[in-house]
Structures are given as C-alpha cells and as structure tokens.
C-alpha cells in the first residue's frame, strides 16, 4: 500500500469486485475431488483454522487420526503444509460455497 500526500493509504492497484481466487491454487482445487468424505470434513475445518485437537473434538476422533487425515490430504492435494491446505480450503469454499459436506455445528476452536 502506498501513502498519499494526505496521509491515507491507497491500494497500488484496483481490487476486482466479487470473490476472486488466484490461479495459483487451480491444480490443488482440481484435486479436492480425490478426498474422501472424512478428509473433506478435515479439509473444511483446516480452512477455518481449527487445530488438530479442535478437529479431533469436532469429529469425535483422536488427534492421531486427525494427523493421519492431514497427512493424506497433503499428499492428495500435493501441497507442503497445513497452511497451504487451509488456503486451498478457503479458495474452495469461496468458489463452491455450500458444497463442502456439512457436519453438525462445531464448538469454538
């Protein structure tokens, strides 16, 4: 962001209207279809910032099980970190709102 003479910050470029998903994640978004139903649930929770413990509580499984799901998600999406999984999940939710499997209301993380 650049500072103007009046001391306000201005964007150095125009922001497009509506949700825009970077083409950076197109390959990963295409691989979301490879995830199992349970992996989609974990994927969705990673997208909203849940920890392994929070995911385990929400899905009534052990943290070890969550770690295994996260490892498989990393492999299937061909990403290197859970941060990247979270970014892909957010992009997926922006593009396909309502298509990630719904689970019961979740407790706060």
C-alpha positions in Angstrom: 0.0 0.0 0.0 1.2 3.5 -0.8 0.8 6.5 1.4 -0.8 9.5 -0.3 0.0 13.2 0.4 -2.9 13.4 2.8 -1.5 10.6 4.9 -4.1 8.0 3.8 -3.1 4.6 2.5 -4.2 3.7 -1.1 -4.1 0.4 -2.9 -1.5 0.4 -5.6 -3.9 -1.4 -7.9 -7.7 -1.7 -8.4 -9.3 -4.5 -6.5 -11.7 -6.6 -8.6 -15.3 -6.9 -7.5 -16.6 -10.2 -6.1 -14.7 -13.1 -4.8 -11.6 -13.9 -6.8 -9.5 -17.0 -6.4 -5.9 -16.9 -7.6 -5.0 -19.2 -10.4 -2.2 -20.3 -8.0 -4.4 -22.9 -6.5 -6.2 -24.2 -9.6 -4.3 -27.6 -9.6 -4.9 -28.1 -6.0 -8.6 -27.2 -6.3 -8.9 -29.8 -9.0 -7.5 -32.5 -6.7 -10.1 -31.8 -3.9 -12.3 -34.4 -5.7 -9.7 -37.0 -4.6 -10.5 -36.5 -0.9 -12.8 -39.0 1.0 -15.8 -37.7 2.8 -13.9 -37.6 6.2 -10.9 -35.9 4.5 -13.3 -33.3 3.2 -14.5 -32.6 6.7 -11.0 -32.3 8.0 -10.1 -30.1 4.9 -13.1 -27.8 5.7 -12.1 -27.5 9.3 -8.5 -26.7 8.4 -9.9 -23.9 6.2 -11.5 -22.2 9.1 -8.4 -22.5 11.3 -9.1 -25.5 13.5 -6.1 -27.2 15.3 -5.7 -30.9 15.3 -7.2 -31.0 18.8 -10.2 -28.9 17.7 -10.8 -31.2 14.7 -10.5 -34.3 16.8 -13.1 -32.9 19.2 -15.4 -31.8 16.5 -15.3 -35.1 14.7 -15.0 -37.3 17.8 -11.8 -39.0 16.8 -8.3 -39.0 18.2 -5.6 -36.4 17.4 -3.6 -39.3 15.9 -6.4 -40.0 13.5 -6.6 -36.3 12.5 -2.8 -36.3 11.9 -3.2 -39.2 9.5 -6.1 -37.5 7.7 -4.0 -34.3 7.4 -1.1 -36.3 6.0 -3.3 -37.9 3.4 -4.8 -34.5 2.4 -1.3 -33.0 2.0 -0.4 -35.9 -0.3 -3.6 -35.9 -2.3 -3.6 -32.1 -2.8 0.2 -32.2 -3.5 0.9 -29.3 -1.0 3.6 -29.0 1.6 1.9 -27.6 4.7 -1.4 -27.4 6.5 -1.3 -23.6 5.9 -1.5 -24.4 2.2 -4.3 -26.8 2.8 -6.1 -24.1 4.7 -5.6 -21.6 1.8 -6.9 -24.2 -0.7 -9.9 -24.9 1.6 -10.7 -21.2 1.8 -10.4 -20.8 -2.0 -12.6 -23.9 -2.4 -15.3 -22.6 -0.1 -15.3 -19.2 -2.0 -15.7 -20.9 -5.3 -18.1 -23.6 -4.3 -20.0 -22.3 -1.2 -22.1 -25.0 0.3 -20.6 -27.9 -1.5 -18.2 -29.0 1.3 -20.0 -31.6 3.3 -21.9 -30.2 6.2 -21.3 -31.6 9.7 -23.0 -30.8 12.9 -22.5 -27.4 14.4 -18.9 -27.2 15.7 -17.6 -26.0 19.0 -15.3 -23.0 19.1 -11.7 -24.0 18.5 
